[in-house]
Amino acid sequence: MARGKVLNFDEFRGYGFISSDAADEDIFMHANDLLDEKSLFRPGAVIEFDIESGDRGLKASSVKIAKSSFQDPRDAIAVQGIGQADSSEDDPLCDVLSAMELRAEVTEALLQAIPEMNAAQILLVRERVLDIAHSHNWIEH
């Protein structure tokens, strides 16, 4: 696997480019080849990937965020699959949680992902997540 950094990635168009010492040119990256949540592929993110030759040049496959690159605990949580839909489900709709259910889910996820977080940190993160959920109507009122 090669390592590199995301130069740019457009979530809506589903593609971007990588810079790596493993190649003399920028490497094309497509959303279909990402192993982690698209929102994590921000400029500067350190990633690991395989390099293939495509019709138009080098192309990355099996692209994932390098775990050693996490500077923000939220990124580590996202990569571990918290909040990702189960792809085996036939129903594309998600369950709507109550605020209490979301608090419990977030607390458990934080304790599993970052056991060294203290109670005050968990409360701050949890309340921020609830604020975001409320602003997008992701939870019942």
PyMOL CGO cylinders between C-alpha atoms (Angstrom):
from pymol import cmd
from pymol.cgo import CYLINDER

trace = [
    CYLINDER, 0.00, 0.00, 0.00, 1.15, 3.50, -0.81, 0.3, 1, 1, 1, 1, 1, 1,
    CYLINDER, 1.15, 3.50, -0.81, 0.69, 6.54, 1.43, 0.3, 1, 1, 1, 1, 1, 1,
    CYLINDER, 0.69, 6.54, 1.43, -0.14, 10.03, 0.37, 0.3, 1, 1, 1, 1, 1, 1,
    CYLINDER, -0.14, 10.03, 0.37, -2.22, 13.12, 1.08, 0.3, 1, 1, 1, 1, 1, 1,
    CYLINDER, -2.22, 13.12, 1.08, -5.53, 14.23, -0.30, 0.3, 1, 1, 1, 1, 1, 1,
    CYLINDER, -5.53, 14.23, -0.30, -5.02, 17.27, -2.53, 0.3, 1, 1, 1, 1, 1, 1,
    CYLINDER, -5.02, 17.27, -2.53, -8.74, 17.79, -3.11, 0.3, 1, 1, 1, 1, 1, 1,
    CYLINDER, -8.74, 17.79, -3.11, -11.95, 15.79, -3.09, 0.3, 1, 1, 1, 1, 1, 1,
    CYLINDER, -11.95, 15.79, -3.09, -15.38, 16.86, -4.27, 0.3, 1, 1, 1, 1, 1, 1,
    CYLINDER, -15.38, 16.86, -4.27, -17.99, 14.84, -2.34, 0.3, 1, 1, 1, 1, 1, 1,
    CYLINDER, -17.99, 14.84, -2.34, -20.76, 15.78, -4.77, 0.3, 1, 1, 1, 1, 1, 1,
    CYLINDER, -20.76, 15.78, -4.77, -18.91, 14.86, -7.95, 0.3, 1, 1, 1, 1, 1, 1,
    CYLINDER, -18.91, 14.86, -7.95, -17.30, 11.90, -6.22, 0.3, 1, 1, 1, 1, 1, 1,
    CYLINDER, -17.30, 11.90, -6.22, -13.68, 12.34, -7.17, 0.3, 1, 1, 1, 1, 1, 1,
    CYLINDER, -13.68, 12.34, -7.17, -10.44, 14.06, -6.26, 0.3, 1, 1, 1, 1, 1, 1,
    CYLINDER, -10.44, 14.06, -6.26, -6.66, 13.76, -6.41, 0.3, 1, 1, 1, 1, 1, 1,
    CYLINDER, -6.66, 13.76, -6.41, -3.86, 12.45, -4.21, 0.3, 1, 1, 1, 1, 1, 1,
    CYLINDER, -3.86, 12.45, -4.21, -0.24, 13.48, -3.91, 0.3, 1, 1, 1, 1, 1, 1,
    CYLINDER, -0.24, 13.48, -3.91, 2.25, 10.72, -3.08, 0.3, 1, 1, 1, 1, 1, 1,
    CYLINDER, 2.25, 10.72, -3.08, 5.98, 10.06, -3.11, 0.3, 1, 1, 1, 1, 1, 1,
    CYLINDER, 5.98, 10.06, -3.11, 5.08, 6.73, -4.75, 0.3, 1, 1, 1, 1, 1, 1,
    CYLINDER, 5.08, 6.73, -4.75, 4.25, 8.51, -8.03, 0.3, 1, 1, 1, 1, 1, 1,
    CYLINDER, 4.25, 8.51, -8.03, 5.61, 11.42, -10.06, 0.3, 1, 1, 1, 1, 1, 1,
    CYLINDER, 5.61, 11.42, -10.06, 2.10, 12.59, -10.94, 0.3, 1, 1, 1, 1, 1, 1,
    CYLINDER, 2.10, 12.59, -10.94, -1.11, 13.24, -9.00, 0.3, 1, 1, 1, 1, 1, 1,
    CYLINDER, -1.11, 13.24, -9.00, -3.26, 10.14, -8.55, 0.3, 1, 1, 1, 1, 1, 1,
    CYLINDER, -3.26, 10.14, -8.55, -6.97, 10.09, -9.37, 0.3, 1, 1, 1, 1, 1, 1,
    CYLINDER, -6.97, 10.09, -9.37, -9.30, 9.01, -6.55, 0.3, 1, 1, 1, 1, 1, 1,
    CYLINDER, -9.30, 9.01, -6.55, -12.98, 8.07, -7.07, 0.3, 1, 1, 1, 1, 1, 1,
    CYLINDER, -12.98, 8.07, -7.07, -15.67, 7.76, -4.39, 0.3, 1, 1, 1, 1, 1, 1,
    CYLINDER, -15.67, 7.76, -4.39, -16.35, 4.14, -5.40, 0.3, 1, 1, 1, 1, 1, 1,
    CYLINDER, -16.35, 4.14, -5.40, -12.83, 3.23, -4.26, 0.3, 1, 1, 1, 1, 1, 1,
    CYLINDER, -12.83, 3.23, -4.26, -13.10, 4.79, -0.77, 0.3, 1, 1, 1, 1, 1, 1,
    CYLINDER, -13.10, 4.79, -0.77, -13.20, 2.42, 2.19, 0.3, 1, 1, 1, 1, 1, 1,
    CYLINDER, -13.20, 2.42, 2.19, -14.09, 5.16, 4.71, 0.3, 1, 1, 1, 1, 1, 1,
    CYLINDER, -14.09, 5.16, 4.71, -16.76, 7.85, 4.92, 0.3, 1, 1, 1, 1, 1, 1,
    CYLINDER, -16.76, 7.85, 4.92, -16.43, 10.40, 2.07, 0.3, 1, 1, 1, 1, 1, 1,
    CYLINDER, -16.43, 10.40, 2.07, -16.49, 13.37, 4.44, 0.3, 1, 1, 1, 1, 1, 1,
    CYLINDER, -16.49, 13.37, 4.44, -13.13, 12.29, 5.94, 0.3, 1, 1, 1, 1, 1, 1,
    CYLINDER, -13.13, 12.29, 5.94, -11.26, 12.81, 2.68, 0.3, 1, 1, 1, 1, 1, 1,
    CYLINDER, -11.26, 12.81, 2.68, -10.42, 16.46, 3.21, 0.3, 1, 1, 1, 1, 1, 1,
    CYLINDER, -10.42, 16.46, 3.21, -7.37, 18.22, 1.75, 0.3, 1, 1, 1, 1, 1, 1,
    CYLINDER, -7.37, 18.22, 1.75, -4.28, 17.25, 3.73, 0.3, 1, 1, 1, 1, 1, 1,
    CYLINDER, -4.28, 17.25, 3.73, -5.71, 13.99, 5.10, 0.3, 1, 1, 1, 1, 1, 1,
    CYLINDER, -5.71, 13.99, 5.10, -3.09, 11.22, 5.16, 0.3, 1, 1, 1, 1, 1, 1,
    CYLINDER, -3.09, 11.22, 5.16, -4.35, 8.15, 3.33, 0.3, 1, 1, 1, 1, 1, 1,
    CYLINDER, -4.35, 8.15, 3.33, -3.28, 4.66, 2.30, 0.3, 1, 1, 1, 1, 1, 1,
    CYLINDER, -3.28, 4.66, 2.30, -4.20, 3.16, -1.07, 0.3, 1, 1, 1, 1, 1, 1,
    CYLINDER, -4.20, 3.16, -1.07, -3.25, 0.83, -3.88, 0.3, 1, 1, 1, 1, 1, 1,
    CYLINDER, -3.25, 0.83, -3.88, -2.13, 2.33, -7.20, 0.3, 1, 1, 1, 1, 1, 1,
    CYLINDER, -2.13, 2.33, -7.20, -3.47, 1.08, -10.52, 0.3, 1, 1, 1, 1, 1, 1,
    CYLINDER, -3.47, 1.08, -10.52, -2.92, 2.23, -14.08, 0.3, 1, 1, 1, 1, 1, 1,
    CYLINDER, -2.92, 2.23, -14.08, -6.11, 3.61, -15.56, 0.3, 1, 1, 1, 1, 1, 1,
    CYLINDER, -6.11, 3.61, -15.56, -7.06, 4.76, -19.06, 0.3, 1, 1, 1, 1, 1, 1,
    CYLINDER, -7.06, 4.76, -19.06, -6.12, 8.34, -18.17, 0.3, 1, 1, 1, 1, 1, 1,
    CYLINDER, -6.12, 8.34, -18.17, -3.24, 7.79, -15.80, 0.3, 1, 1, 1, 1, 1, 1,
    CYLINDER, -3.24, 7.79, -15.80, -2.75, 6.56, -12.24, 0.3, 1, 1, 1, 1, 1, 1,
    CYLINDER, -2.75, 6.56, -12.24, -5.80, 5.66, -10.18, 0.3, 1, 1, 1, 1, 1, 1,
    CYLINDER, -5.80, 5.66, -10.18, -6.12, 4.87, -6.48, 0.3, 1, 1, 1, 1, 1, 1,
    CYLINDER, -6.12, 4.87, -6.48, -8.08, 1.87, -5.22, 0.3, 1, 1, 1, 1, 1, 1,
    CYLINDER, -8.08, 1.87, -5.22, -8.87, 0.57, -1.71, 0.3, 1, 1, 1, 1, 1, 1,
    CYLINDER, -8.87, 0.57, -1.71, -8.42, 4.11, -0.37, 0.3, 1, 1, 1, 1, 1, 1,
    CYLINDER, -8.42, 4.11, -0.37, -8.59, 4.51, 3.40, 0.3, 1, 1, 1, 1, 1, 1,
    CYLINDER, -8.59, 4.51, 3.40, -7.65, 7.10, 5.98, 0.3, 1, 1, 1, 1, 1, 1,
    CYLINDER, -7.65, 7.10, 5.98, -4.34, 6.26, 7.66, 0.3, 1, 1, 1, 1, 1, 1,
    CYLINDER, -4.34, 6.26, 7.66, -5.14, 5.69, 11.32, 0.3, 1, 1, 1, 1, 1, 1,
    CYLINDER, -5.14, 5.69, 11.32, -1.94, 7.43, 12.38, 0.3, 1, 1, 1, 1, 1, 1,
    CYLINDER, -1.94, 7.43, 12.38, -3.18, 10.63, 10.74, 0.3, 1, 1, 1, 1, 1, 1,
    CYLINDER, -3.18, 10.63, 10.74, -6.02, 11.33, 13.18, 0.3, 1, 1, 1, 1, 1, 1,
    CYLINDER, -6.02, 11.33, 13.18, -5.59, 14.65, 14.87, 0.3, 1, 1, 1, 1, 1, 1,
    CYLINDER, -5.59, 14.65, 14.87, -9.26, 14.98, 15.72, 0.3, 1, 1, 1, 1, 1, 1,
    CYLINDER, -9.26, 14.98, 15.72, -10.95, 12.19, 17.74, 0.3, 1, 1, 1, 1, 1, 1,
    CYLINDER, -10.95, 12.19, 17.74, -14.13, 12.74, 15.72, 0.3, 1, 1, 1, 1, 1, 1,
    CYLINDER, -14.13, 12.74, 15.72, -12.33, 11.42, 12.64, 0.3, 1, 1, 1, 1, 1, 1,
    CYLINDER, -12.33, 11.42, 12.64, -11.28, 8.24, 14.45, 0.3, 1, 1, 1, 1, 1, 1,
    CYLINDER, -11.28, 8.24, 14.45, -14.88, 7.69, 15.53, 0.3, 1, 1, 1, 1, 1, 1,
    CYLINDER, -14.88, 7.69, 15.53, -16.20, 8.17, 12.00, 0.3, 1, 1, 1, 1, 1, 1,
    CYLINDER, -16.20, 8.17, 12.00, -13.73, 5.69, 10.54, 0.3, 1, 1, 1, 1, 1, 1,
    CYLINDER, -13.73, 5.69, 10.54, -14.77, 3.06, 13.07, 0.3, 1, 1, 1, 1, 1, 1,
    CYLINDER, -14.77, 3.06, 13.07, -18.20, 3.08, 11.49, 0.3, 1, 1, 1, 1, 1, 1,
    CYLINDER, -18.20, 3.08, 11.49, -20.26, 4.99, 14.02, 0.3, 1, 1, 1, 1, 1, 1,
    CYLINDER, -20.26, 4.99, 14.02, -23.32, 6.29, 12.28, 0.3, 1, 1, 1, 1, 1, 1,
    CYLINDER, -23.32, 6.29, 12.28, -22.73, 4.37, 9.06, 0.3, 1, 1, 1, 1, 1, 1,
    CYLINDER, -22.73, 4.37, 9.06, -25.70, 2.52, 7.63, 0.3, 1, 1, 1, 1, 1, 1,
    CYLINDER, -25.70, 2.52, 7.63, -25.71, -1.25, 7.44, 0.3, 1, 1, 1, 1, 1, 1,
    CYLINDER, -25.71, -1.25, 7.44, -25.37, -1.95, 3.72, 0.3, 1, 1, 1, 1, 1, 1,
    CYLINDER, -25.37, -1.95, 3.72, -27.20, -5.26, 4.11, 0.3, 1, 1, 1, 1, 1, 1,
    CYLINDER, -27.20, -5.26, 4.11, -30.46, -3.48, 4.89, 0.3, 1, 1, 1, 1, 1, 1,
    CYLINDER, -30.46, -3.48, 4.89, -33.01, -3.27, 2.09, 0.3, 1, 1, 1, 1, 1, 1,
    CYLINDER, -33.01, -3.27, 2.09, -34.71, -0.18, 3.53, 0.3, 1, 1, 1, 1, 1, 1,
    CYLINDER, -34.71, -0.18, 3.53, -32.83, 3.00, 2.54, 0.3, 1, 1, 1, 1, 1, 1,
    CYLINDER, -32.83, 3.00, 2.54, -34.54, 4.99, 5.31, 0.3, 1, 1, 1, 1, 1, 1,
    CYLINDER, -34.54, 4.99, 5.31, -32.99, 5.24, 8.73, 0.3, 1, 1, 1, 1, 1, 1,
    CYLINDER, -32.99, 5.24, 8.73, -34.50, 5.03, 12.19, 0.3, 1, 1, 1, 1, 1, 1,
    CYLINDER, -34.50, 5.03, 12.19, -35.33, 8.32, 13.85, 0.3, 1, 1, 1, 1, 1, 1,
    CYLINDER, -35.33, 8.32, 13.85, -34.08, 8.35, 17.42, 0.3, 1, 1, 1, 1, 1, 1,
    CYLINDER, -34.08, 8.35, 17.42, -35.27, 10.33, 20.39, 0.3, 1, 1, 1, 1, 1, 1,
    CYLINDER, -35.27, 10.33, 20.39, -32.80, 12.74, 21.97, 0.3, 1, 1, 1, 1, 1, 1,
    CYLINDER, -32.80, 12.74, 21.97, -32.39, 10.30, 24.87, 0.3, 1, 1, 1, 1, 1, 1,
    CYLINDER, -32.39, 10.30, 24.87, -31.65, 7.39, 22.53, 0.3, 1, 1, 1, 1, 1, 1,
    CYLINDER, -31.65, 7.39, 22.53, -29.09, 9.43, 20.60, 0.3, 1, 1, 1, 1, 1, 1,
    CYLINDER, -29.09, 9.43, 20.60, -27.39, 10.53, 23.84, 0.3, 1, 1, 1, 1, 1, 1,
    CYLINDER, -27.39, 10.53, 23.84, -27.05, 6.89, 24.88, 0.3, 1, 1, 1, 1, 1, 1,
    CYLINDER, -27.05, 6.89, 24.88, -25.73, 5.83, 21.45, 0.3, 1, 1, 1, 1, 1, 1,
    CYLINDER, -25.73, 5.83, 21.45, -23.18, 8.66, 21.34, 0.3, 1, 1, 1, 1, 1, 1,
    CYLINDER, -23.18, 8.66, 21.34, -22.02, 8.05, 24.90, 0.3, 1, 1, 1, 1, 1, 1,
    CYLINDER, -22.02, 8.05, 24.90, -21.49, 4.35, 24.26, 0.3, 1, 1, 1, 1, 1, 1,
    CYLINDER, -21.49, 4.35, 24.26, -19.68, 5.06, 20.98, 0.3, 1, 1, 1, 1, 1, 1,
    CYLINDER, -19.68, 5.06, 20.98, -17.35, 7.58, 22.62, 0.3, 1, 1, 1, 1, 1, 1,
    CYLINDER, -17.35, 7.58, 22.62, -16.56, 5.22, 25.50, 0.3, 1, 1, 1, 1, 1, 1,
    CYLINDER, -16.56, 5.22, 25.50, -15.71, 2.42, 23.06, 0.3, 1, 1, 1, 1, 1, 1,
    CYLINDER, -15.71, 2.42, 23.06, -13.73, 4.56, 20.61, 0.3, 1, 1, 1, 1, 1, 1,
    CYLINDER, -13.73, 4.56, 20.61, -11.84, 6.79, 23.05, 0.3, 1, 1, 1, 1, 1, 1,
    CYLINDER, -11.84, 6.79, 23.05, -11.83, 5.23, 26.53, 0.3, 1, 1, 1, 1, 1, 1,
    CYLINDER, -11.83, 5.23, 26.53, -9.49, 7.91, 27.87, 0.3, 1, 1, 1, 1, 1, 1,
    CYLINDER, -9.49, 7.91, 27.87, -12.11, 10.66, 27.40, 0.3, 1, 1, 1, 1, 1, 1,
    CYLINDER, -12.11, 10.66, 27.40, -13.33, 12.08, 30.69, 0.3, 1, 1, 1, 1, 1, 1,
    CYLINDER, -13.33, 12.08, 30.69, -16.96, 12.73, 31.58, 0.3, 1, 1, 1, 1, 1, 1,
    CYLINDER, -16.96, 12.73, 31.58, -16.76, 16.48, 30.85, 0.3, 1, 1, 1, 1, 1, 1,
    CYLINDER, -16.76, 16.48, 30.85, -15.36, 15.83, 27.37, 0.3, 1, 1, 1, 1, 1, 1,
    CYLINDER, -15.36, 15.83, 27.37, -18.04, 13.24, 26.63, 0.3, 1, 1, 1, 1, 1, 1,
    CYLINDER, -18.04, 13.24, 26.63, -20.76, 15.66, 27.74, 0.3, 1, 1, 1, 1, 1, 1,
    CYLINDER, -20.76, 15.66, 27.74, -19.40, 18.42, 25.49, 0.3, 1, 1, 1, 1, 1, 1,
    CYLINDER, -19.40, 18.42, 25.49, -19.14, 16.18, 22.43, 0.3, 1, 1, 1, 1, 1, 1,
    CYLINDER, -19.14, 16.18, 22.43, -22.50, 14.60, 23.09, 0.3, 1, 1, 1, 1, 1, 1,
    CYLINDER, -22.50, 14.60, 23.09, -24.29, 17.94, 23.42, 0.3, 1, 1, 1, 1, 1, 1,
    CYLINDER, -24.29, 17.94, 23.42, -22.66, 19.24, 20.24, 0.3, 1, 1, 1, 1, 1, 1,
    CYLINDER, -22.66, 19.24, 20.24, -23.82, 16.15, 18.35, 0.3, 1, 1, 1, 1, 1, 1,
    CYLINDER, -23.82, 16.15, 18.35, -27.34, 16.68, 19.70, 0.3, 1, 1, 1, 1, 1, 1,
    CYLINDER, -27.34, 16.68, 19.70, -27.25, 20.34, 18.60, 0.3, 1, 1, 1, 1, 1, 1,
    CYLINDER, -27.25, 20.34, 18.60, -26.32, 19.24, 15.08, 0.3, 1, 1, 1, 1, 1, 1,
    CYLINDER, -26.32, 19.24, 15.08, -28.98, 16.52, 15.08, 0.3, 1, 1, 1, 1, 1, 1,
    CYLINDER, -28.98, 16.52, 15.08, -31.64, 19.03, 16.17, 0.3, 1, 1, 1, 1, 1, 1,
    CYLINDER, -31.64, 19.03, 16.17, -30.60, 21.57, 13.53, 0.3, 1, 1, 1, 1, 1, 1,
    CYLINDER, -30.60, 21.57, 13.53, -31.03, 18.94, 10.78, 0.3, 1, 1, 1, 1, 1, 1,
    CYLINDER, -31.03, 18.94, 10.78, -34.19, 17.35, 12.27, 0.3, 1, 1, 1, 1, 1, 1,
    CYLINDER, -34.19, 17.35, 12.27, -32.41, 14.01, 12.58, 0.3, 1, 1, 1, 1, 1, 1,
    CYLINDER, -32.41, 14.01, 12.58, -34.03, 13.26, 15.91, 0.3, 1, 1, 1, 1, 1, 1,
    CYLINDER, -34.03, 13.26, 15.91, -37.56, 13.39, 17.26, 0.3, 1, 1, 1, 1, 1, 1,
    CYLINDER, -37.56, 13.39, 17.26, -38.55, 16.53, 19.11, 0.3, 1, 1, 1, 1, 1, 1,
]
cmd.load_cgo(trace, "trace")
